[in-house]
Amino acid sequence: MSTAGKDSAKAVQTSKKSKSTTASKGAKASKASKTTKQARTPRQPKAAKAATASKESRASQKPAKPKASRASKRHTVPMDQTPRLPAILQANVFDTRGGAARIAWQLHQAYLAAGLEAFMAVGVKFSDDPRVMALPNDGRRGPWAGPLRRLEHELIRRRVRYLPGVARGLSYLAEPSRFLDAHAGREDFHYPATREMLEMPPLRPGILHAHVLHSSWFDLRELPVLSQSLPTVVTMHDEWLVTGHCAYAMDCERFRFGCGNCPDLQAYPPVKRDATGFNWKRKRNILRRAKLHVAAPSRWLLDRLLQAYPPFEPQARVVRNGIDLHIFRPANGLDSPSDNRQDVRAALGLTASDKVVLYMAHGGKDNARKGFGTARQAFLKAAADAGRGTADKHVLLCLGGDIAEERGENWSIRSAGFVSDMAQVARHYQAADVFLHAALQDNYPNTVLEAQACGTPVVATAVGGVPEQIDDGRTGYLVPVGDAEAMAVRLGGLLADEDQRRALGERAARTAQEHHGLERMAREYLDWYAELLDESAHGQARP
C-alpha cells in the first residue's frame, strides 16, 4: 500500500538532539530522548533529486528556523520543564485558518519557542513558515488532474466563490476512480502524497500529531501504516472520525450503530449518495488496524467517540484547548495606552456609548452550524425591547466572513469580514459588551475561551462541550439550542446592566488565566509525547 511501511523499524529514530541545553528531570522523557540521535535526509522523487541534493544536505544538517512571531516569544514553555523530544510533525487541513488550525498553529509556535524541532504537514498552506509543508497531492496525480486541483486550491486561497467547485469537478473526471467513488457517495481518500508525509520534513519526525483529517487532503487508509511507524496522537476537533460522513451528527445517533439511511447527506462534508454505512465500516476497520492515541478538547466529544468505538478508551484522554493569554486579555487596566477600551472602540469605528454585541463564525452566515439566524433574531429582539427612543445604539458586529449589513432606528448589523491577525481579533472581543455564540452544534470553541479571556461575558447555546466552558450565571449564560427568545432575554439583561457585565467578565477572565492558557495545553501534549516515546522504547504493547 505504502512505502512508509518499509520504514517502520526506523520510525522512532529521529533528528539530532534538541537545541535545548537543559536535561529533562523526568526519567521517562530522558529515556525517550535516547531515540532522537539519528538524523535522516528526506527522500525525493528521482526527477527532483539532482536539482535539490545540495539543498537537502544543508537542510539535514541544520534546518532553517523561521523568525519567531512576537506572540511565540512571549509564551515559551519553560526550558527547564521541557522534555527532550525528537522532531514533532503535526498534520492538519490548514495551517492558520479555522479553529483546529489555530490550535495546531499555536502548538507549533510553542514547540519552536521551547527549542524543539517542529514541523507541520497541511493540505493548504497559508503562512510563509518554511517548516510548514503542503502535501503535494496534485503533483502525484495524472497530467490533467494535478493542474486542475492546483487551480482549485488557488481559487480557494483567493476566496473566489463557486469556481473552486467547477475545478474540483473537472479534476474528478481526470481520475475515474475518484469520480466513481464520489458518484457512489464513498468518502474521497485519493490523496497519494499522504504516504510521503514522514519523509517531507528535513528531520525524520519521532512524533506524529494529527488534527482534522477530512476536507479533501488526507488518505485515511494510510493511517495504520503511519501510526505503526511512530507514536501517533490524533486530536478530534469534531465527530467525523466516527461518522459515515458528517463532522457533526447533530441529533442523529446512527453513528453509534453503523450509520446508513443518513438524514442529512448535505451536512459538511457532504456526499452525493447514501454510502454512509460503507463509510462508517471502512473507518472502523481503519481505526481497528491503526495504533492511535486520541485526544478530545471536551468530555462531551470524548464520550461520543467512546460510544462509537469503545476500544479507544485506554488510549483516549481530554486535553482542553488553550489560547494565547498574552494576546487575548482584558483591555482596561493594562499598561499600554492602546489597550484602553475606548481607544480600541474608536479604532473599530465604535463609540463609547454603543451597546456592542460580537458574533463570530468562520464563513460568516454561510456557516449554518454556527446559528447566525438565531443570533440575529436575539439581537433584534434585545434592541427592540431596549426601546426605540433610547440614545444608545445597538451594534451587532460580525467577524469571520460575509454578512449583509442592516440598519434600524436604534440598531445596526455590521460586517468586519475575515480577520487573520489574532491581535486584531482580540481587539474586537475587547470592544464588545457581550459575545454571542448561537451554534446549533459545537465541540469546545476557541471563540468562547477567547472572549472570556478578554473579559467579555458570553451568552451561548448549551451544545456539545460549551457547558464545560461556561459556569452558567457566573462567567456567562447558557440558553437552549435555537431559542432566540431565551437568548434575547439574557442578552438584553446584560446590555442593560453594566455592573453585571463587569462581574461576569472579570470572573471569566480569571478562569481563563487559571485554566485556559496555551502553555498548559502545550505542556500536557509534550508530557504525553514523552510517555508514548518511553512506551515505544520499551516495546510496551497497546492495551
Secondary structure, 3 states (H helix, E strand, C coil): CCHHHHHHHHCCCCCCCCCCCCCCCCHHHHHHHHHHCCCCCCCCCHHHHHHHHHHHHHHHHCCCCCCCCHHHHHCCCCHHHCCCCCCEEEEEEECCCCHHHHHHHHHHHHHHHCCCCEEEEEEECCCCCCCEEECCCHHHCCCCHHHHHHHHHHHHHCCCCCHHHHHHHHHHHCCHHHHHHHHHCCCCCCCHHHHHHHHCCCCCCCEEEECCCCCCCCCHHHHHHHHHHCCEEEECCCCHHHCCCCCCCCCCCHHHCCCCCCCCCCCCCCCCCCCHHHHHHHHHHHHHHCCCEEEECCHHHHHHHHHHCHHHHHHEEECCCCECCCCCCCCCCCCCHHHCHHHHHHHCCCCCCCEEEEEECCCHHHCHHHCHHHHHHHHHHHHHHCCCCCCCCEEEEEECCCCCCEECCCEEEEEEECCCCHHHHHHHHHHCCEEEECCCCCCCCHHHHHHHHCCCCEEEECCCCHHHCCCECCCEEEECCCCHHHHHHHHHHHHHCHHHHHHHHHHHHHHHHHHCEHHHHHHHHHHHHHHHHHHHHCCCCCC
